[in-house]
């Protein structure tokens, strides 16, 4: 009780009429923006920091890529489930209260992740984290759009994007340092002090807002989307899993796809016909909002679905340490953070379509460059693709967010932001499942092709083996029979490495093809000067 009273007195003091934290003060909305940026930084950080730790986690638990992908997918999936729900819960119980609850769940989930001693416990803990992050992100966006007038909204969203960009920059670097020098558990523990700070700031500074026009909760919509997402992604990820010998024709895979299709049909039909939907899909009939979310869905599949590929390539193929692999992403977030507010200002004064279209072109080109990776790729080549990607992301997100919300009524901002964030997370989850499945199948395909190209009875094969054995015997001191076995092992290892690289390249090429498709809806968006509204 004493702690509560101290917090209460402190909150009353900082919220006095003469304080900058008072809701009527001009600086208040900027303090709220800072608080939302802190929460967003933490939530996005855990989407990026874990990528460089995947090889170490795989080695610790002795699991393959088809299992460990759920460390990423479970987080994104929980976010996707929570995103449409958070808007209604915030309207019902208050934005401040639910935003605080989201911060608490995320911080508590981070603690459990650090304490996990097997992959299943880690995946469950990531779900708890995702539930918190799925509350933080949409409410943060809705709070910003409610507090800032239309003329300042583009700039505010641009600064909000800086927090996400900072996570992209520093997340892999921090994660790599912790993994290399301490343990992978610390990549989750690092969230705990940040989460506590954000919770205290929310209690002391932020004012409460409750929508008195709240409607009944849509249980049918919630249950159907909760069934659709996990079942669909499970079927998608299990198609080429090592434990599934029947492939895509396995009865349980077909059954899961059938269940997910029925659940999706029920969800869409119910949301479009019920009076009080969980997600007001009728908002997608708004021209700009609908097409902007289509753009977001398309490029998010490629962008978020392929984020785990580059760390795997660098660590498993080029021999990078975790901190070296994380360091290459540092310029990406910095570039994105620099250009996000600039893109917001440009959108407010001129046209939001120009940076969106240019960004999609550049993002596609960066994926194409990554499809040319090899075991001889130089560091500068890798960094060039990432520089382009950072610039592209910096000029896409803010204009797209601003343009999509341009004609959405203020009282429907929470629903609109929930839909936008849900679309992004669903696309990212689908992307991770698709690219993981493609990677496994393409690596197997190229392994078979390269293996067939090695004819053990050919004169060329015998010459290579003899030369390798002679080199190993001369420089390693092995006997000829041992040197021959070591040479065969090196050749098989090289074939496996080449097959893995080619599978990575195929994935990035698919990501480029998917991303360029986003140009079609982007071209027909209606763009006006934001200051006219």
C-alpha positions in Angstrom: 0.0 0.0 0.0 2.9 2.3 0.7 4.3 1.8 -2.7 1.0 2.4 -4.3 0.6 5.7 -2.4 4.0 6.8 -3.4 3.2 6.2 -7.1 -0.1 7.9 -6.6 1.5 11.0 -5.1 4.2 11.0 -7.8 1.7 10.8 -10.5 -0.4 13.6 -9.1 2.7 15.8 -8.8 3.9 15.3 -12.4 0.3 15.6 -13.7 -0.3 19.0 -12.0 -1.7 21.7 -14.3 1.7 23.5 -14.6 3.5 20.3 -15.4 4.5 19.3 -19.0 2.9 16.0 -18.3 -0.5 17.5 -17.9 -2.8 16.4 -20.8 -3.6 20.1 -21.7 0.1 21.0 -22.0 1.6 21.2 -25.5 4.4 18.9 -24.5 2.2 16.1 -23.1 1.6 14.4 -26.5 5.3 14.2 -27.1 5.9 12.6 -23.7 3.2 10.0 -24.6 5.0 9.5 -28.0 8.2 8.8 -26.1 6.5 6.3 -23.9 4.9 4.5 -26.9 8.3 4.5 -28.7 9.9 2.8 -25.6 7.3 0.0 -25.7 7.5 -0.4 -29.4 11.3 -0.6 -29.2 11.0 -3.4 -26.8 8.4 -5.3 -28.7 10.2 -5.0 -32.1 13.6 -5.7 -30.4 12.5 -9.3 -29.7 11.4 -9.8 -33.3 15.0 -9.1 -34.4 17.3 -10.0 -31.5 16.4 -13.7 -31.6 17.5 -14.2 -35.3 21.2 -14.2 -34.5 20.6 -16.6 -31.6 18.9 -19.3 -33.6 22.0 -21.4 -34.5 23.0 -21.4 -30.8 19.5 -22.3 -29.7 19.3 -25.1 -32.3 22.6 -26.5 -31.1 21.6 -26.2 -27.4 18.3 -28.1 -27.8 19.5 -30.4 -30.7 16.6 -29.5 -33.0 16.4 -28.6 -36.7 15.1 -25.6 -38.6 11.6 -27.0 -39.0 11.2 -27.1 -35.2 13.1 -23.9 -34.3 11.2 -21.8 -36.7 8.3 -21.9 -34.1 10.5 -19.7 -31.8 9.8 -17.0 -34.4 6.4 -18.1 -35.7 4.9 -18.6 -32.2 5.8 -15.0 -31.3 4.4 -13.5 -34.5 1.3 -15.8 -34.3 0.5 -14.7 -30.8 0.8 -11.1 -31.9 -1.5 -11.7 -34.9 -4.1 -13.3 -32.6 -3.9 -10.5 -30.1 -3.8 -7.6 -32.5 -7.5 -7.6 -33.5 -8.6 -8.3 -29.9 -6.6 -5.5 -28.3 -8.7 -2.7 -29.9 -11.9 -4.0 -28.3 -10.3 -4.7 -24.9 -8.7 -1.2 -24.9 -12.1 0.4 -25.8 -13.8 -1.6 -23.0 -11.3 -1.3 -20.1 -9.1 1.7 -21.1 -6.1 2.3 -23.3 -3.7 3.0 -20.5 -4.7 0.0 -18.4 -4.5 -2.4 -21.4 -1.3 -0.9 -22.7 0.2 -1.5 -19.2 -1.0 -5.1 -19.2 0.6 -5.6 -22.6 3.9 -4.3 -21.2 3.6 -6.6 -18.2 2.9 -9.7 -20.3 5.8 -9.0 -22.6 8.2 -8.5 -19.7 6.9 -11.6 -17.9 7.2 -13.6 -21.1 10.8 -12.4 -21.5 11.6 -13.7 -18.0 10.1 -17.1 -18.8 12.1 -17.3 -22.1 15.3 -16.8 -20.3 14.4 -19.6 -17.8 13.4 -22.1 -20.6 15.3 -25.4 -20.6 13.8 -27.0 -23.7 12.4 -25.9 -27.0 8.7 -26.5 -26.1 9.0 -24.3 -23.0 10.7 -21.6 -25.0 7.9 -21.7 -27.6 5.2 -21.4 -24.9 7.1 -18.5 -23.3 7.4 -16.8 -26.7 3.6 -17.0 -27.0 3.2 -15.1 -23.8 5.7 -12.5 -25.1 3.7 -12.3 -28.4 0.4 -11.7 -26.5 2.1 -8.7 -24.8 3.6 -7.4 -28.0 0.3 -7.8 -29.8 -1.2 -5.4 -27.3 1.6 -2.9 -27.3 2.0 -2.2 -31.0 -1.6 -1.5 -32.1 -2.5 0.5 -29.0 0.7 2.5 -29.4 -0.2 3.4 -32.9 -3.8 4.2 -31.9 -2.7 6.4 -28.9 -0.4 8.4 -31.2 -3.1 9.0 -33.9 -5.6 10.0 -31.2 -3.2 12.5 -29.4 -1.8 14.2 -32.5 -3.7 16.3 -35.0 -3.7 15.3 -38.6 -1.1 17.9 -39.6 1.4 16.4 -37.1 0.4 12.8 -37.5 2.9 12.0 -40.3 5.8 13.4 -38.3 4.7 11.6 -35.1 4.4 8.3 -36.9 7.8 8.9 -38.4 9.4 9.3 -35.0 7.4 6.3 -33.8 9.0 4.3 -36.7 12.4 5.4 -35.3 11.9 3.1 -32.3 11.3 0.2 -34.6 14.3 1.1 -36.7 16.5 1.3 -33.6 15.4 -2.2 -32.7 16.3 -3.4 -36.2 19.7 -1.8 -35.8 20.7 -2.7 -32.3 18.7 -5.8 -31.7 20.9 -8.2 -33.8 24.1 -6.5 -32.5 23.0 -6.7 -28.9 21.8 -10.3 -29.4 25.0 -11.3 -31.1 27.2 -9.8 -28.3 25.2 -11.6 -25.6 25.2 -14.9 -27.4 28.9 -14.9 -28.1 30.0 -13.6 -24.7 27.4 -15.0 -22.4 24.4 -17.1 -23.3 21.4 -17.0 -25.6 19.1 -16.7 -22.6 20.3 -13.1 -22.1 18.8 -12.0 -25.4 15.4 -12.3 -23.6 16.5 -11.1 -20.2 17.6 -7.8 -21.7 13.9 -6.8 -22.1 13.2 -7.0 -18.4 14.6 -3.6 -17.2 13.3 -1.8 -20.3 9.8 -3.3 -19.6 9.8 -2.2 -16.0 10.8 1.3 -17.0 8.0 1.5 -19.6 5.4 0.2 -17.1 6.4 2.9 -14.5 6.3 5.6 -17.2 2.8 4.5 -18.3 1.5 4.6 -14.7 2.9 8.0 -13.9 2.5 10.0 -17.2 -0.2 8.6 -19.5 -3.8 9.5 -19.1 -6.7 7.0 -19.4 -9.1 6.9 -22.3 -12.2 4.7 -22.5 -14.5 4.5 -25.4 -18.0 4.7 -24.0 -19.5 3.3 -27.2 -18.1 -0.1 -26.8 -20.1 -3.0 -28.2 -20.4 -6.7 -27.4 -17.4 -8.9 -27.8 -17.3 -11.0 -31.0 -16.6 -14.6 -29.7 -17.3 -16.3 -33.1 -14.8 -14.1 -34.9 -12.2 -14.5 -32.1 -12.6 -18.3 -32.0 -12.5 -18.7 -35.8 -9.3 -16.6 -36.2 -7.6 -18.4 -33.3 -8.4 -21.7 -35.1 -7.4 -20.5 -38.6 -4.0 -19.0 -37.9 -2.2 -21.7 -35.9 -3.7 -24.6 -37.9 -2.9 -23.0 -41.2 0.7 -22.2 -40.3 1.2 -25.6 -38.7 0.2 -27.3 -41.9 2.4 -24.9 -43.9 5.4 -25.6 -41.8 4.9 -29.4 -41.6 4.7 -30.0 -45.3 8.4 -30.7 -45.6 9.3 -31.4 -42.0 11.7 -34.2 -41.3 9.1 -36.0 -39.2 6.6 -36.0 -42.1 7.5 -38.8 -44.6 4.3 -38.3 -46.7 4.9 -34.7 -47.5 2.0 -32.4 -48.6 -0.2 -35.4 -49.2 -0.1 -36.6 -45.6 -3.7 -37.0 -44.2 -3.1 -34.7 -41.2 -1.7 -32.0 -43.4 -4.7 -32.1 -45.7 -7.0 -32.1 -42.7 -5.3 -29.1 -41.2 -5.7 -27.2 -44.4 -9.4 -28.1 -44.6 -10.0 -26.9 -41.0 -8.1 -23.7 -41.6 -10.1 -22.9 -44.8 -13.4 -23.5 -43.1 -12.3 -21.3 -40.1 -11.2 -18.6 -42.5 -14.5 -18.7 -44.3 -16.4 -18.5 -41.1 -14.3 -15.6 -39.9 -14.7 -13.5 -43.1 -18.4 -14.2 -43.4 -19.2 -13.5 -39.8 -17.1 -10.3 -39.7 -18.8 -8.9 -42.7 -22.3 -9.7 -41.5 -22.3 -9.2 -37.7 -23.2 -5.9 -36.2 -20.3 -5.8 -33.8 -17.3 -7.6 -35.4 -14.0 -8.4 -33.8 -12.2 -6.8 -36.8 -14.3 -4.4 -38.8 -13.3 -5.8 -42.2 -15.7 -3.3 -43.7 -13.0 -0.7 -43.1 -11.2 -2.4 -46.0 -13.8 -1.0 -48.3 -12.2 2.4 -47.6 -10.3 2.8 -50.8 -6.9 3.9 -49.5 -7.1 1.8 -46.3 -7.9 -1.4 -48.3 -5.2 -1.1 -51.0 -2.6 0.2 -48.5 -3.1 -3.0 -46.4 -2.8 -5.1 -49.6 0.5 -3.5 -50.2 1.5 -4.1 -46.6 0.5 -7.7 -46.8 2.4 -8.4 -50.0 5.7 -6.8 -49.0 5.5 -8.0 -45.4 5.6 -11.7 -46.6 8.9 -11.1 -48.3 10.3 -8.6 -45.8 9.5 -10.2 -42.4 9.5 -13.8 -43.8 13.1 -13.6 -45.0 14.7 -11.8 -42.0 16.0 -15.0 -40.5 17.8 -16.1 -43.7 20.8 -13.8 -43.7 22.0 -14.6 -40.1 21.7 -18.3 -40.9 23.7 -17.8 -44.1 26.4 -15.7 -42.5 26.9 -18.0 -39.4 26.5 -21.4 -41.1 28.2 -20.7 -44.3 30.7 -17.8 -44.0 31.7 -18.6 -40.4 30.5 -15.3 -38.9 30.1 -15.2 -35.1 26.8 -14.1 -33.7 28.0 -10.6 -33.0 29.5 -10.3 -36.4 26.2 -11.4 -38.0 24.3 -8.9 -35.8 26.7 -6.0 -36.6 25.8 -6.0 -40.3 22.2 -5.0 -39.4 23.3 -1.9 -37.5 23.3 0.4 -40.5 19.9 -0.9 -41.6 18.0 0.5 -38.7 20.0 3.7 -38.6 19.2 4.4 -42.2 15.6 3.5 -41.7 15.4 5.7 -38.6 16.9 8.7 -40.5 14.6 8.5 -43.5 11.3 7.6 -41.7 10.6 11.2 -40.4 11.9 12.6 -43.7 9.5 10.4 -45.6 6.7 11.5 -43.2 7.5 15.2 -43.9 7.7 14.6 -47.6 4.3 12.8 -47.5 2.7 15.7 -45.7 4.0 18.3 -48.2 3.9 16.4 -51.4 2.8 12.9 -52.3 3.0 9.7 -50.2 2.9 7.4 -53.3 6.3 8.4 -54.5 8.4 7.1 -51.6 6.2 4.0 -51.4 6.7 3.0 -55.0 10.4 3.9 -54.9 10.8 1.9 -51.7 9.2 -1.2 -53.2 11.5 -1.1 -56.2 14.6 -0.8 -53.9 13.4 -3.5 -51.5 12.9 -5.8 -54.5 16.4 -5.0 -55.8 17.9 -5.7 -52.4 16.3 -9.2 -52.3 17.6 -9.8 -55.9 21.1 -8.9 -54.8 20.8 -11.4 -51.9 19.7 -14.1 -54.4 23.3 -14.0 -55.8 25.0 -14.9 -52.5 27.8 -17.6 -52.6 30.5 -18.9 -50.2 32.8 -16.3 -51.8 30.5 -13.3 -51.3 32.4 -10.3 -49.8 31.3 -8.3 -46.8 30.8 -5.1 -48.9 28.4 -7.0 -51.3 26.2 -8.1 -48.3 26.3 -4.6 -46.8 25.2 -2.9 -50.1 22.0 -5.0 -50.1 21.3 -4.1 -46.5 22.0 -0.3 -47.1 19.4 -0.4 -49.9 17.0 -2.3 -47.7 17.2 0.1 -44.8 16.6 3.1 -47.1 13.6 1.3 -48.7 12.0 0.4 -45.4 12.5 3.9 -44.1 10.6 5.5 -47.0 7.8 2.9 -47.1 6.4 2.5 -43.6 5.5 6.0 -42.6 4.0 7.2 -45.9 2.0 3.9 -46.1 0.7 4.3 -42.6 -0.2 7.9 -43.1 -1.9 7.3 -46.4 -3.9 4.3 -45.2 -5.4 6.3 -42.2 -6.0 9.5 -44.2 -9.8 9.1 -44.5 -10.4 6.8 -41.5 -12.7 8.4 -38.9 -10.9 9.2 -35.6 -13.2 7.0 -33.5 -12.3 4.0 -35.7 -8.5 4.5 -35.4 -8.2 1.6 -32.9 -9.9 -0.8 -35.2 -7.9 0.5 -38.2 -4.6 0.1 -36.5 -5.5 -3.3 -35.2 -6.3 -4.4 -38.8 -3.1 -2.9 -40.1 -0.9 -4.6 -37.5 -2.7 -7.9 -37.8 -2.2 -7.8 -41.6 1.5 -7.2 -41.1 1.9 -10.0 -38.5 -0.1 -12.5 -40.4 1.9 -11.8 -43.5 5.1 -12.1 -41.6 4.0 -15.4 -40.0 3.0 -16.8 -43.3 6.3 -15.6 -44.8 8.4 -17.3 -42.1 6.5 -20.6 -42.7 6.7 -20.3 -46.5 10.4 -19.5 -46.6 11.3 -22.1 -44.0 9.4 -24.7 -46.0 11.0 -23.5 -49.2 14.4 -23.5 -47.7 14.1 -27.1 -46.5 12.7 -28.4 -49.8 15.2 -26.4 -52.0 18.2 -27.5 -49.9 17.1 -31.1 -50.3 16.6 -30.6 -54.0 20.0 -29.0 -54.6 21.6 -31.7 -52.4 20.2 -34.4 -54.6 21.2 -32.5 -57.8 24.7 -31.9 -56.6 25.0 -35.4 -55.2 23.9 -36.9 -58.6 26.5 -34.8 -60.3 29.3 -36.5 -58.3 29.9 -39.8 -60.0 31.9 -41.9 -57.6 33.0 -44.2 -60.5 34.2 -41.4 -62.8 37.9 -40.6 -63.5 37.4 -37.0 -62.4 36.1 -38.0 -59.0 39.0 -40.4 -58.4 41.5 -37.7 -59.5 39.9 -35.2 -57.0 39.9 -37.7 -54.2 43.5 -38.7 -54.8 44.7 -35.1 -54.9 42.8 -34.2 -51.8 44.1 -37.3 -50.0 47.7 -36.5 -51.0 47.3 -32.9 -49.7 45.8 -34.0 -46.4 48.5 -36.7 -46.0 51.3 -34.3 -46.7 50.0 -31.4 -44.5 48.1 -33.3 -41.8 50.2 -36.4 -41.3 47.4 -38.9 -41.9 47.7 -42.3 -43.5 46.5 -42.6 -47.1 43.3 -44.5 -46.1 42.5 -42.0 -43.4 43.2 -39.1 -45.8 40.8 -40.6 -48.4 38.0 -40.7 -45.8 38.8 -37.2 -44.7 38.7 -36.0 -48.3 35.3 -37.6 -48.9 34.0 -35.9 -45.8 35.3 -32.5 -47.0 33.6 -33.1 -50.4 30.3 -34.0 -48.8 30.5 -31.0 -46.5 31.2 -28.7 -49.5 28.2 -30.2 -51.4 26.0 -29.6 -48.3 27.2 -26.1 -48.0 26.6 -25.3 -51.7 23.1 -26.8 -51.5 22.3 -24.7 -48.4 23.5 -21.5 -50.1 21.5 -22.3 -53.2 18.4 -22.8 -51.1 19.0 -19.4 -49.4 19.4 -17.8 -52.9 16.1 -19.4 -54.1 14.3 -18.0 -51.0 15.5 -14.5 -51.6 14.6 -14.7 -55.3 11.0 -15.7 -54.3 11.0 -12.8 -51.8 11.9 -10.4 -54.6 9.2 -11.7 -56.9 6.6 -11.4 -54.1 7.7 -7.9 -53.2 7.5 -6.5 -56.7 3.8 -7.6 -56.8 3.1 -4.9 -54.2 3.7 -2.2 -56.9 0.3 -2.9 -58.5 -1.9 -1.9 -55.6 0.6 0.9 -54.7 0.2 2.5 -58.1 -3.6 2.9 -57.7 -3.5 4.5 -54.2 -5.1 8.0 -54.0 -2.6 10.5 -52.6 -3.3 14.1 -51.6 -1.5 16.6 -49.5 -2.0 15.6 -45.9 -2.3 19.3 -44.9 -5.5 19.6 -46.9 -7.4 17.4 -44.4 
